Amino acid sequence: MDLTTWTNAELIALREKLHAWCLQRQAAKWGNRFWKLTAFIGAFSLIDGIVGIADIFPDDDRVISILEIILGSAVCLSWYLGDKKFKSNTNFLDKLNDELSRRGHSL
């Protein structure tokens, strides 16, 4: 994305929105901790489901193990994508800040 063709007003407006989003995401709150706990529970569920299927003694819990694998995978994937989005947005915010400082705008 070529930021040199954008106007100062567009850059500043986008920077303010991204900066507010990053501050909200970085704030120490229960939602952030709960999201990390959910990711760990999803990973545990995924591992537990795999171990349940690979069990030596066959039982009737295979459906539950498959369900654990599916739900655990979905939780881990959503956590990974959310973290990837955060890193992408912070990198883009750095590029916006660099472009604005190159143009002489004080941050």
Order of alpha helices (4+ residues) and beta strands (2+ residues): alpha-alpha-alpha
